[in-house]
Amino acid sequence: MAKKCIICNEQEAVYKIKDTFDYYCVECAEENFADLTILVKVEEEAQRLKEYLEKKKMNGEVDENDDIQGD
Ligand SMILES: [Zn+2]
């Protein structure tokens, strides 16, 4: 379920602006942003989120299945 670039709406988005839902393919990102450092890679962002959630799970902060298995 890859995100599409919001500009050309054709290519698969590789970059997104941090904390937004603006997704861009490489070409459009380079065309529209002189400074690509404001963009994050969609992959890396997804990976970071996954790691964050896994860490929380390990710390018992997330009750994913909400299992009650005694005390
Ligand atoms: Zn594009």
N, CA, C, O and the ligand as a Tripos MOL2 file, in Angstrom:
@<TRIPOS>MOLECULE
protein
  285   283    72     0     0
PROTEIN
NO_CHARGES

@<TRIPOS>ATOM
      1 N           0.8470   -1.2020    0.0000 N.3       1 MET1
      2 CA          0.0000    0.0000    0.0000 C.3       1 MET1
      3 C           0.8780    1.2460    0.0000 C.2       1 MET1
      4 O           0.8880    2.0150    0.9620 O.2       1 MET1
      5 N           1.5950    1.4290   -1.0650 N.am      2 ALA2
      6 CA          2.5090    2.5610   -1.1320 C.3       2 ALA2
      7 C           1.7490    3.8510   -1.3640 C.2       2 ALA2
      8 O           0.7400    3.8860   -2.0680 O.2       2 ALA2
      9 N           2.2540    4.9000   -0.7610 N.am      3 LYS3
     10 CA          1.6460    6.2120   -0.9550 C.3       3 LYS3
     11 C           2.0990    6.7810   -2.2820 C.2       3 LYS3
     12 O           3.2260    6.5590   -2.7250 O.2       3 LYS3
     13 N           1.1920    7.5240   -2.9080 N.am      4 LYS4
     14 CA          1.5480    8.1740   -4.1630 C.3       4 LYS4
     15 C           1.9800    9.6060   -3.8910 C.2       4 LYS4
     16 O           1.5490   10.2380   -2.9260 O.2       4 LYS4
     17 N           2.8280   10.0880   -4.7540 N.am      5 CYS5
     18 CA          3.2850   11.4680   -4.6790 C.3       5 CYS5
     19 C           2.0910   12.4140   -4.8460 C.2       5 CYS5
     20 O           1.2550   12.2130   -5.7270 O.2       5 CYS5
     21 N           2.0150   13.4360   -4.0050 N.am      6 ILE6
     22 CA          0.8540   14.3290   -4.0680 C.3       6 ILE6
     23 C           0.9650   15.3390   -5.1970 C.2       6 ILE6
     24 O          -0.0040   16.0420   -5.4840 O.2       6 ILE6
     25 N           2.1160   15.4300   -5.8450 N.am      7 ILE7
     26 CA          2.2620   16.3930   -6.9310 C.3       7 ILE7
     27 C           1.9700   15.7530   -8.2810 C.2       7 ILE7
     28 O           1.0760   16.1960   -9.0020 O.2       7 ILE7
     29 N           2.7160   14.7220   -8.6200 N.am      8 CYS8
     30 CA          2.4860   14.1010   -9.9220 C.3       8 CYS8
     31 C           1.4030   13.0270   -9.8300 C.2       8 CYS8
     32 O           0.7950   12.6470  -10.8300 O.2       8 CYS8
     33 N           1.1820   12.5550   -8.6230 N.am      9 ASN9
     34 CA          0.1360   11.5520   -8.3950 C.3       9 ASN9
     35 C           0.3520   10.2880   -9.2200 C.2       9 ASN9
     36 O          -0.5920    9.5570   -9.5230 O.2       9 ASN9
     37 N           1.5890   10.0480   -9.5710 N.am     10 GLU10
     38 CA          1.8840    8.8720  -10.3920 C.3      10 GLU10
     39 C           2.9300    7.9960   -9.7470 C.2      10 GLU10
     40 O           2.7960    6.7760   -9.6460 O.2      10 GLU10
     41 N           3.9750    8.6690   -9.3160 N.am     11 GLN11
     42 CA          5.0880    7.9000   -8.7810 C.3      11 GLN11
     43 C           4.8890    7.6050   -7.3030 C.2      11 GLN11
     44 O           4.1940    8.3190   -6.5810 O.2      11 GLN11
     45 N           5.5140    6.5450   -6.8980 N.am     12 GLU12
     46 CA          5.4560    6.1640   -5.5030 C.3      12 GLU12
     47 C           6.2200    7.1730   -4.6510 C.2      12 GLU12
     48 O           7.3420    7.5620   -4.9740 O.2      12 GLU12
     49 N           5.5960    7.5800   -3.5740 N.am     13 ALA13
     50 CA          6.2330    8.5690   -2.7140 C.3      13 ALA13
     51 C           7.3760    7.9490   -1.9360 C.2      13 ALA13
     52 O           7.2620    6.8550   -1.3830 O.2      13 ALA13
     53 N           8.4720    8.6730   -1.9100 N.am     14 VAL14
     54 CA          9.6340    8.2090   -1.1780 C.3      14 VAL14
     55 C           9.8920    9.1160    0.0200 C.2      14 VAL14
     56 O          10.3960    8.6880    1.0590 O.2      14 VAL14
     57 N           9.5260   10.3910   -0.1650 N.am     15 TYR15
     58 CA          9.7490   11.3580    0.8970 C.3      15 TYR15
     59 C           8.4320   11.8910    1.4340 C.2      15 TYR15
     60 O           7.4130   11.8900    0.7440 O.2      15 TYR15
     61 N           8.4750   12.3400    2.6650 N.am     16 LYS16
     62 CA          7.3560   13.0930    3.1930 C.3      16 LYS16
     63 C           7.9040   14.1960    4.0740 C.2      16 LYS16
     64 O           9.0210   14.1050    4.5830 O.2      16 LYS16
     65 N           7.1100   15.2330    4.2490 N.am     17 ILE17
     66 CA          7.5140   16.2770    5.1730 C.3      17 ILE17
     67 C           7.1560   15.8160    6.5720 C.2      17 ILE17
     68 O           6.0540   15.3340    6.8330 O.2      17 ILE17
     69 N           8.0960   15.9760    7.4390 N.am     18 LYS18
     70 CA          7.8950   15.5440    8.8110 C.3      18 LYS18
     71 C           6.6100   16.1270    9.3820 C.2      18 LYS18
     72 O           6.3060   17.3040    9.1910 O.2      18 LYS18
     73 N           5.8690   15.2900   10.0810 N.am     19 ASP19
     74 CA          4.6590   15.7140   10.7870 C.3      19 ASP19
     75 C           3.5480   16.2100    9.8710 C.2      19 ASP19
     76 O           2.6280   16.8870   10.3300 O.2      19 ASP19
     77 N           3.6180   15.8880    8.6040 N.am     20 THR20
     78 CA          2.5260   16.2210    7.7020 C.3      20 THR20
     79 C           2.1440   14.9640    6.9270 C.2      20 THR20
     80 O           2.7530   13.9070    7.0880 O.2      20 THR20
     81 N           1.1340   15.1010    6.0910 N.am     21 PHE21
     82 CA          0.7560   13.9760    5.2420 C.3      21 PHE21
     83 C           1.0620   14.2890    3.7890 C.2      21 PHE21
     84 O           0.3890   13.8060    2.8790 O.2      21 PHE21
     85 N           2.0930   15.1100    3.5840 N.am     22 ASP22
     86 CA          2.5020   15.4490    2.2370 C.3      22 ASP22
     87 C           3.5810   14.4850    1.7720 C.2      22 ASP22
     88 O           4.6710   14.4160    2.3390 O.2      22 ASP22
     89 N           3.2500   13.7590    0.7470 N.am     23 TYR23
     90 CA          4.1820   12.7550    0.2350 C.3      23 TYR23
     91 C           4.6840   13.1370   -1.1420 C.2      23 TYR23
     92 O           3.9280   13.6360   -1.9750 O.2      23 TYR23
     93 N           5.9550   12.9000   -1.3740 N.am     24 TYR24
     94 CA          6.5530   13.2650   -2.6530 C.3      24 TYR24
     95 C           7.4460   12.1510   -3.1820 C.2      24 TYR24
     96 O           8.0980   11.4290   -2.4280 O.2      24 TYR24
     97 N           7.4510   12.0410   -4.5090 N.am     25 CYS25
     98 CA          8.4190   11.1440   -5.1110 C.3      25 CYS25
     99 C           9.7590   11.8790   -5.1750 C.2      25 CYS25
    100 O           9.8340   13.0720   -4.8810 O.2      25 CYS25
    101 N          10.7950   11.1720   -5.5540 N.am     26 VAL26
    102 CA         12.1310   11.7680   -5.5630 C.3      26 VAL26
    103 C          12.1900   12.9760   -6.4910 C.2      26 VAL26
    104 O          12.7010   14.0310   -6.1170 O.2      26 VAL26
    105 N          11.6720   12.8160   -7.6860 N.am     27 GLU27
    106 CA         11.7310   13.8960   -8.6720 C.3      27 GLU27
    107 C          11.0480   15.1620   -8.1910 C.2      27 GLU27
    108 O          11.6300   16.2460   -8.2390 O.2      27 GLU27
    109 N           9.8270   15.0290   -7.7320 N.am     28 CYS28
    110 CA          9.0680   16.1930   -7.2840 C.3      28 CYS28
    111 C           9.6990   16.8070   -6.0410 C.2      28 CYS28
    112 O           9.6990   18.0270   -5.8750 O.2      28 CYS28
    113 N          10.2200   15.9840   -5.1970 N.am     29 ALA29
    114 CA         10.8660   16.4990   -3.9970 C.3      29 ALA29
    115 C          12.0610   17.3610   -4.3800 C.2      29 ALA29
    116 O          12.2630   18.4500   -3.8420 O.2      29 ALA29
    117 N          12.8470   16.8510   -5.3210 N.am     30 GLU30
    118 CA         14.0360   17.6020   -5.7230 C.3      30 GLU30
    119 C          13.6570   18.8790   -6.4560 C.2      30 GLU30
    120 O          14.3460   19.8950   -6.3620 O.2      30 GLU30
    121 N          12.5510   18.8110   -7.1870 N.am     31 GLU31
    122 CA         12.1060   19.9740   -7.9280 C.3      31 GLU31
    123 C          11.5650   21.0620   -7.0090 C.2      31 GLU31
    124 O          11.7570   22.2540   -7.2510 O.2      31 GLU31
    125 N          10.8890   20.6320   -5.9590 N.am     32 ASN32
    126 CA         10.1740   21.5840   -5.1170 C.3      32 ASN32
    127 C          10.9140   21.9860   -3.8530 C.2      32 ASN32
    128 O          10.5850   22.9910   -3.2220 O.2      32 ASN32
    129 N          11.8870   21.2190   -3.4990 N.am     33 PHE33
    130 CA         12.6090   21.5300   -2.2740 C.3      33 PHE33
    131 C          14.1000   21.5780   -2.5450 C.2      33 PHE33
    132 O          14.7280   20.5740   -2.8820 O.2      33 PHE33
    133 N          14.6440   22.7640   -2.3890 N.am     34 ALA34
    134 CA         16.0870   22.8850   -2.5580 C.3      34 ALA34
    135 C          16.7830   22.1530   -1.4270 C.2      34 ALA34
    136 O          17.8760   21.6080   -1.5780 O.2      34 ALA34
    137 N          16.1070   22.1640   -0.2910 N.am     35 ASP35
    138 CA         16.7060   21.5490    0.8830 C.3      35 ASP35
    139 C          15.9450   20.2870    1.2510 C.2      35 ASP35
    140 O          14.8710   20.3530    1.8480 O.2      35 ASP35
    141 N          16.4910   19.1650    0.9010 N.am     36 LEU36
    142 CA         15.7850   17.9050    1.1410 C.3      36 LEU36
    143 C          15.8650   17.4560    2.5990 C.2      36 LEU36
    144 O          15.2780   16.4450    2.9840 O.2      36 LEU36
    145 N          16.5950   18.2210    3.3950 N.am     37 THR37
    146 CA         16.7290   17.8030    4.7910 C.3      37 THR37
    147 C          15.4350   18.0290    5.5750 C.2      37 THR37
    148 O          15.2630   17.4870    6.6670 O.2      37 THR37
    149 N          14.5250   18.8360    5.0100 N.am     38 ILE38
    150 CA         13.2430   19.0070    5.7060 C.3      38 ILE38
    151 C          12.3420   17.8100    5.4590 C.2      38 ILE38
    152 O          11.2940   17.6580    6.0860 O.2      38 ILE38
    153 N          12.7730   16.9660    4.5330 N.am     39 LEU39
    154 CA         11.9690   15.7900    4.2150 C.3      39 LEU39
    155 C          12.5270   14.5710    4.9250 C.2      39 LEU39
    156 O          13.7230   14.4820    5.2020 O.2      39 LEU39
    157 N          11.6450   13.6480    5.2100 N.am     40 VAL40
    158 CA         12.1110   12.3810    5.7600 C.3      40 VAL40
    159 C          11.7210   11.2820    4.7870 C.2      40 VAL40
    160 O          10.7300   11.3980    4.0670 O.2      40 VAL40
    161 N          12.4940   10.2380    4.7730 N.am     41 LYS41
    162 CA         12.1490    9.1030    3.9220 C.3      41 LYS41
    163 C          10.9640    8.3690    4.5200 C.2      41 LYS41
    164 O          10.9320    8.0820    5.7160 O.2      41 LYS41
    165 N          10.0020    8.0720    3.6820 N.am     42 VAL42
    166 CA          8.7970    7.3830    4.1450 C.3      42 VAL42
    167 C           9.1660    6.0770    4.8220 C.2      42 VAL42
    168 O           8.6080    5.7180    5.8590 O.2      42 VAL42
    169 N          10.1090    5.3750    4.2240 N.am     43 GLU43
    170 CA         10.5560    4.0940    4.7680 C.3      43 GLU43
    171 C          11.1210    4.2360    6.1710 C.2      43 GLU43
    172 O          10.7930    3.4750    7.0820 O.2      43 GLU43
    173 N          11.9790    5.2350    6.3140 N.am     44 GLU44
    174 CA         12.6240    5.4420    7.6050 C.3      44 GLU44
    175 C          11.6060    5.8320    8.6570 C.2      44 GLU44
    176 O          11.6740    5.3920    9.8040 O.2      44 GLU44
    177 N          10.6740    6.6540    8.2520 N.am     45 GLU45
    178 CA          9.6230    7.0880    9.1720 C.3      45 GLU45
    179 C           8.8090    5.8880    9.6340 C.2      45 GLU45
    180 O           8.4950    5.7560   10.8170 O.2      45 GLU45
    181 N           8.4730    5.0180    8.6930 N.am     46 ALA46
    182 CA          7.7030    3.8230    9.0300 C.3      46 ALA46
    183 C           8.5030    2.9190    9.9550 C.2      46 ALA46
    184 O           7.9700    2.3320   10.8970 O.2      46 ALA46
    185 N           9.7840    2.8230    9.6650 N.am     47 GLN47
    186 CA         10.6610    1.9980   10.4780 C.3      47 GLN47
    187 C          10.7740    2.5510   11.8860 C.2      47 GLN47
    188 O          10.7460    1.8080   12.8670 O.2      47 GLN47
    189 N          10.9010    3.8660   11.9700 N.am     48 ARG48
    190 CA         11.0140    4.5150   13.2750 C.3      48 ARG48
    191 C           9.7690    4.2840   14.1060 C.2      48 ARG48
    192 O           9.8360    4.0060   15.3030 O.2      48 ARG48
    193 N           8.6340    4.4060   13.4430 N.am     49 LEU49
    194 CA          7.3590    4.2260   14.1240 C.3      49 LEU49
    195 C           7.2430    2.7940   14.6460 C.2      49 LEU49
    196 O           6.7750    2.5570   15.7590 O.2      49 LEU49
    197 N           7.6770    1.8530   13.8210 N.am     50 LYS50
    198 CA          7.6200    0.4530   14.1950 C.3      50 LYS50
    199 C           8.4920    0.1950   15.4220 C.2      50 LYS50
    200 O           8.0770   -0.4620   16.3770 O.2      50 LYS50
    201 N           9.6920    0.7230   15.3690 N.am     51 GLU51
    202 CA         10.6050    0.5440   16.4930 C.3      51 GLU51
    203 C          10.0510    1.1760   17.7580 C.2      51 GLU51
    204 O          10.1660    0.6230   18.8520 O.2      51 GLU51
    205 N           9.4590    2.3230   17.5900 N.am     52 TYR52
    206 CA          8.8750    3.0410   18.7180 C.3      52 TYR52
    207 C           7.7670    2.2150   19.3620 C.2      52 TYR52
    208 O           7.6990    2.0930   20.5850 O.2      52 TYR52
    209 N           6.9130    1.6590   18.5340 N.am     53 LEU53
    210 CA          5.8070    0.8550   19.0440 C.3      53 LEU53
    211 C           6.3040   -0.4280   19.6960 C.2      53 LEU53
    212 O           5.7770   -0.8750   20.7150 O.2      53 LEU53
    213 N           7.3440   -1.0130   19.0740 N.am     54 GLU54
    214 CA          7.8850   -2.2460   19.6400 C.3      54 GLU54
    215 C           8.5250   -1.9990   20.9950 C.2      54 GLU54
    216 O           8.4250   -2.8150   21.9120 O.2      54 GLU54
    217 N           9.1770   -0.8690   21.0950 N.am     55 LYS55
    218 CA          9.8100   -0.5150   22.3570 C.3      55 LYS55
    219 C           8.7420   -0.3290   23.4260 C.2      55 LYS55
    220 O           8.8900   -0.7850   24.5590 O.2      55 LYS55
    221 N           7.6860    0.3350   23.0530 N.am     56 LYS56
    222 CA          6.5990    0.5580   24.0030 C.3      56 LYS56
    223 C           5.9900   -0.7700   24.4400 C.2      56 LYS56
    224 O           5.6540   -0.9710   25.6070 O.2      56 LYS56
    225 N           5.8600   -1.6590   23.4760 N.am     57 LYS57
    226 CA          5.2830   -2.9670   23.7630 C.3      57 LYS57
    227 C           6.1670   -3.7230   24.7580 C.2      57 LYS57
    228 O           5.6800   -4.3470   25.7000 O.2      57 LYS57
    229 N           7.4680   -3.6480   24.5230 N.am     58 MET58
    230 CA          8.4040   -4.3410   25.4040 C.3      58 MET58
    231 C           8.3450   -3.7840   26.8160 C.2      58 MET58
    232 O           8.5460   -4.5000   27.7970 O.2      58 MET58
    233 N           8.0670   -2.5030   26.8940 N.am     59 ASN59
    234 CA          7.9740   -1.8700   28.2070 C.3      59 ASN59
    235 C           6.6120   -2.0650   28.8420 C.2      59 ASN59
    236 O           6.3500   -1.5920   29.9480 O.2      59 ASN59
    237 N           5.7480   -2.7720   28.1220 N.am     60 GLY60
    238 CA          4.4250   -3.0520   28.6570 C.3      60 GLY60
    239 C           3.5160   -1.8440   28.6600 C.2      60 GLY60
    240 O           2.5440   -1.7870   29.4120 O.2      60 GLY60
    241 N           3.8390   -0.8690   27.8060 N.am     61 GLU61
    242 CA          3.0120    0.3320   27.7760 C.3      61 GLU61
    243 C           1.8290    0.1720   26.8400 C.2      61 GLU61
    244 O           0.8820    0.9580   26.8730 O.2      61 GLU61
    245 N           1.8940   -0.8500   26.0080 N.am     62 VAL62
    246 CA          0.8120   -1.0800   25.0700 C.3      62 VAL62
    247 C           0.2140   -2.4510   25.3220 C.2      62 VAL62
    248 O           0.9210   -3.4590   25.2970 O.2      62 VAL62
    249 N          -1.0630   -2.4880   25.5580 N.am     63 ASP63
    250 CA         -1.7430   -3.7690   25.7290 C.3      63 ASP63
    251 C          -2.3970   -4.1200   24.4120 C.2      63 ASP63
    252 O          -3.5780   -3.8540   24.1890 O.2      63 ASP63
    253 N          -1.6060   -4.7200   23.5480 N.am     64 GLU64
    254 CA         -2.0700   -4.9270   22.1890 C.3      64 GLU64
    255 C          -3.2940   -5.8280   22.1320 C.2      64 GLU64
    256 O          -4.2740   -5.5290   21.4510 O.2      64 GLU64
    257 N          -3.2190   -6.9180   22.8500 N.am     65 ASN65
    258 CA         -4.3390   -7.8720   22.7910 C.3      65 ASN65
    259 C          -5.2740   -7.7490   23.9650 C.2      65 ASN65
    260 O          -6.3320   -8.3760   24.0340 O.2      65 ASN65
    261 N          -4.8440   -6.9220   24.8780 N.am     66 ASP66
    262 CA         -5.6450   -6.7050   26.0780 C.3      66 ASP66
    263 C          -5.9510   -8.0270   26.7660 C.2      66 ASP66
    264 O          -7.0580   -8.2580   27.2540 O.2      66 ASP66
    265 N          -4.9490   -8.8780   26.7910 N.am     67 ASP67
    266 CA         -5.1110  -10.1910   27.4220 C.3      67 ASP67
    267 C          -5.1140  -10.0670   28.9300 C.2      67 ASP67
    268 O          -4.2740   -9.3840   29.5150 O.2      67 ASP67
    269 N          -6.0440  -10.7180   29.5320 N.am     68 ILE68
    270 CA         -6.0040  -10.8040   30.9930 C.3      68 ILE68
    271 C          -5.7450  -12.2540   31.3480 C.2      68 ILE68
    272 O          -6.6460  -13.0920   31.3020 O.2      68 ILE68
    273 N          -4.5100  -12.5370   31.6990 N.am     69 GLN69
    274 CA         -4.1460  -13.9210   31.9900 C.3      69 GLN69
    275 C          -3.7650  -14.0360   33.4500 C.2      69 GLN69
    276 O          -2.6210  -14.3390   33.7870 O.2      69 GLN69
    277 N          -4.6890  -13.8030   34.2700 N.am     70 GLY70
    278 CA         -4.4410  -13.8940   35.7040 C.3      70 GLY70
    279 C          -3.5000  -12.8010   36.1490 C.2      70 GLY70
    280 O          -3.2810  -11.8220   35.4350 O.2      70 GLY70
    281 N          -2.9680  -12.9660   37.2830 N.am     71 ASP71
    282 CA         -2.0520  -11.9790   37.8230 C.3      71 ASP71
    283 C          -0.6140  -12.3650   37.5090 C.2      71 ASP71
    284 O           0.3130  -11.6490   37.8860 O.2      71 ASP71
    285 ZN          5.9690   13.2580   -7.9840 Zn       72 ZN72
@<TRIPOS>BOND
     1     1     2 1
     2     2     3 1
     3     3     4 2
     4     3     5 am
     5     5     6 1
     6     6     7 1
     7     7     8 2
     8     7     9 am
     9     9    10 1
    10    10    11 1
    11    11    12 2
    12    11    13 am
    13    13    14 1
    14    14    15 1
    15    15    16 2
    16    15    17 am
    17    17    18 1
    18    18    19 1
    19    19    20 2
    20    19    21 am
    21    21    22 1
    22    22    23 1
    23    23    24 2
    24    23    25 am
    25    25    26 1
    26    26    27 1
    27    27    28 2
    28    27    29 am
    29    29    30 1
    30    30    31 1
    31    31    32 2
    32    31    33 am
    33    33    34 1
    34    34    35 1
    35    35    36 2
    36    35    37 am
    37    37    38 1
    38    38    39 1
    39    39    40 2
    40    39    41 am
    41    41    42 1
    42    42    43 1
    43    43    44 2
    44    43    45 am
    45    45    46 1
    46    46    47 1
    47    47    48 2
    48    47    49 am
    49    49    50 1
    50    50    51 1
    51    51    52 2
    52    51    53 am
    53    53    54 1
    54    54    55 1
    55    55    56 2
    56    55    57 am
    57    57    58 1
    58    58    59 1
    59    59    60 2
    60    59    61 am
    61    61    62 1
    62    62    63 1
    63    63    64 2
    64    63    65 am
    65    65    66 1
    66    66    67 1
    67    67    68 2
    68    67    69 am
    69    69    70 1
    70    70    71 1
    71    71    72 2
    72    71    73 am
    73    73    74 1
    74    74    75 1
    75    75    76 2
    76    75    77 am
    77    77    78 1
    78    78    79 1
    79    79    80 2
    80    79    81 am
    81    81    82 1
    82    82    83 1
    83    83    84 2
    84    83    85 am
    85    85    86 1
    86    86    87 1
    87    87    88 2
    88    87    89 am
    89    89    90 1
    90    90    91 1
    91    91    92 2
    92    91    93 am
    93    93    94 1
    94    94    95 1
    95    95    96 2
    96    95    97 am
    97    97    98 1
    98    98    99 1
    99    99   100 2
   100    99   101 am
   101   101   102 1
   102   102   103 1
   103   103   104 2
   104   103   105 am
   105   105   106 1
   106   106   107 1
   107   107   108 2
   108   107   109 am
   109   109   110 1
   110   110   111 1
   111   111   112 2
   112   111   113 am
   113   113   114 1
   114   114   115 1
   115   115   116 2
   116   115   117 am
   117   117   118 1
   118   118   119 1
   119   119   120 2
   120   119   121 am
   121   121   122 1
   122   122   123 1
   123   123   124 2
   124   123   125 am
   125   125   126 1
   126   126   127 1
   127   127   128 2
   128   127   129 am
   129   129   130 1
   130   130   131 1
   131   131   132 2
   132   131   133 am
   133   133   134 1
   134   134   135 1
   135   135   136 2
   136   135   137 am
   137   137   138 1
   138   138   139 1
   139   139   140 2
   140   139   141 am
   141   141   142 1
   142   142   143 1
   143   143   144 2
   144   143   145 am
   145   145   146 1
   146   146   147 1
   147   147   148 2
   148   147   149 am
   149   149   150 1
   150   150   151 1
   151   151   152 2
   152   151   153 am
   153   153   154 1
   154   154   155 1
   155   155   156 2
   156   155   157 am
   157   157   158 1
   158   158   159 1
   159   159   160 2
   160   159   161 am
   161   161   162 1
   162   162   163 1
   163   163   164 2
   164   163   165 am
   165   165   166 1
   166   166   167 1
   167   167   168 2
   168   167   169 am
   169   169   170 1
   170   170   171 1
   171   171   172 2
   172   171   173 am
   173   173   174 1
   174   174   175 1
   175   175   176 2
   176   175   177 am
   177   177   178 1
   178   178   179 1
   179   179   180 2
   180   179   181 am
   181   181   182 1
   182   182   183 1
   183   183   184 2
   184   183   185 am
   185   185   186 1
   186   186   187 1
   187   187   188 2
   188   187   189 am
   189   189   190 1
   190   190   191 1
   191   191   192 2
   192   191   193 am
   193   193   194 1
   194   194   195 1
   195   195   196 2
   196   195   197 am
   197   197   198 1
   198   198   199 1
   199   199   200 2
   200   199   201 am
   201   201   202 1
   202   202   203 1
   203   203   204 2
   204   203   205 am
   205   205   206 1
   206   206   207 1
   207   207   208 2
   208   207   209 am
   209   209   210 1
   210   210   211 1
   211   211   212 2
   212   211   213 am
   213   213   214 1
   214   214   215 1
   215   215   216 2
   216   215   217 am
   217   217   218 1
   218   218   219 1
   219   219   220 2
   220   219   221 am
   221   221   222 1
   222   222   223 1
   223   223   224 2
   224   223   225 am
   225   225   226 1
   226   226   227 1
   227   227   228 2
   228   227   229 am
   229   229   230 1
   230   230   231 1
   231   231   232 2
   232   231   233 am
   233   233   234 1
   234   234   235 1
   235   235   236 2
   236   235   237 am
   237   237   238 1
   238   238   239 1
   239   239   240 2
   240   239   241 am
   241   241   242 1
   242   242   243 1
   243   243   244 2
   244   243   245 am
   245   245   246 1
   246   246   247 1
   247   247   248 2
   248   247   249 am
   249   249   250 1
   250   250   251 1
   251   251   252 2
   252   251   253 am
   253   253   254 1
   254   254   255 1
   255   255   256 2
   256   255   257 am
   257   257   258 1
   258   258   259 1
   259   259   260 2
   260   259   261 am
   261   261   262 1
   262   262   263 1
   263   263   264 2
   264   263   265 am
   265   265   266 1
   266   266   267 1
   267   267   268 2
   268   267   269 am
   269   269   270 1
   270   270   271 1
   271   271   272 2
   272   271   273 am
   273   273   274 1
   274   274   275 1
   275   275   276 2
   276   275   277 am
   277   277   278 1
   278   278   279 1
   279   279   280 2
   280   279   281 am
   281   281   282 1
   282   282   283 1
   283   283   284 2
@<TRIPOS>SUBSTRUCTURE
     1 MET1         2 RESIDUE 1 A MET
     2 ALA2         6 RESIDUE 1 A ALA
     3 LYS3        10 RESIDUE 1 A LYS
     4 LYS4        14 RESIDUE 1 A LYS
     5 CYS5        18 RESIDUE 1 A CYS
     6 ILE6        22 RESIDUE 1 A ILE
     7 ILE7        26 RESIDUE 1 A ILE
     8 CYS8        30 RESIDUE 1 A CYS
     9 ASN9        34 RESIDUE 1 A ASN
    10 GLU10       38 RESIDUE 1 A GLU
    11 GLN11       42 RESIDUE 1 A GLN
    12 GLU12       46 RESIDUE 1 A GLU
    13 ALA13       50 RESIDUE 1 A ALA
    14 VAL14       54 RESIDUE 1 A VAL
    15 TYR15       58 RESIDUE 1 A TYR
    16 LYS16       62 RESIDUE 1 A LYS
    17 ILE17       66 RESIDUE 1 A ILE
    18 LYS18       70 RESIDUE 1 A LYS
    19 ASP19       74 RESIDUE 1 A ASP
    20 THR20       78 RESIDUE 1 A THR
    21 PHE21       82 RESIDUE 1 A PHE
    22 ASP22       86 RESIDUE 1 A ASP
    23 TYR23       90 RESIDUE 1 A TYR
    24 TYR24       94 RESIDUE 1 A TYR
    25 CYS25       98 RESIDUE 1 A CYS
    26 VAL26      102 RESIDUE 1 A VAL
    27 GLU27      106 RESIDUE 1 A GLU
    28 CYS28      110 RESIDUE 1 A CYS
    29 ALA29      114 RESIDUE 1 A ALA
    30 GLU30      118 RESIDUE 1 A GLU
    31 GLU31      122 RESIDUE 1 A GLU
    32 ASN32      126 RESIDUE 1 A ASN
    33 PHE33      130 RESIDUE 1 A PHE
    34 ALA34      134 RESIDUE 1 A ALA
    35 ASP35      138 RESIDUE 1 A ASP
    36 LEU36      142 RESIDUE 1 A LEU
    37 THR37      146 RESIDUE 1 A THR
    38 ILE38      150 RESIDUE 1 A ILE
    39 LEU39      154 RESIDUE 1 A LEU
    40 VAL40      158 RESIDUE 1 A VAL
    41 LYS41      162 RESIDUE 1 A LYS
    42 VAL42      166 RESIDUE 1 A VAL
    43 GLU43      170 RESIDUE 1 A GLU
    44 GLU44      174 RESIDUE 1 A GLU
    45 GLU45      178 RESIDUE 1 A GLU
    46 ALA46      182 RESIDUE 1 A ALA
    47 GLN47      186 RESIDUE 1 A GLN
    48 ARG48      190 RESIDUE 1 A ARG
    49 LEU49      194 RESIDUE 1 A LEU
    50 LYS50      198 RESIDUE 1 A LYS
    51 GLU51      202 RESIDUE 1 A GLU
    52 TYR52      206 RESIDUE 1 A TYR
    53 LEU53      210 RESIDUE 1 A LEU
    54 GLU54      214 RESIDUE 1 A GLU
    55 LYS55      218 RESIDUE 1 A LYS
    56 LYS56      222 RESIDUE 1 A LYS
    57 LYS57      226 RESIDUE 1 A LYS
    58 MET58      230 RESIDUE 1 A MET
    59 ASN59      234 RESIDUE 1 A ASN
    60 GLY60      238 RESIDUE 1 A GLY
    61 GLU61      242 RESIDUE 1 A GLU
    62 VAL62      246 RESIDUE 1 A VAL
    63 ASP63      250 RESIDUE 1 A ASP
    64 GLU64      254 RESIDUE 1 A GLU
    65 ASN65      258 RESIDUE 1 A ASN
    66 ASP66      262 RESIDUE 1 A ASP
    67 ASP67      266 RESIDUE 1 A ASP
    68 ILE68      270 RESIDUE 1 A ILE
    69 GLN69      274 RESIDUE 1 A GLN
    70 GLY70      278 RESIDUE 1 A GLY
    71 ASP71      282 RESIDUE 1 A ASP
    72 ZN72       285 GROUP 0 **** ****
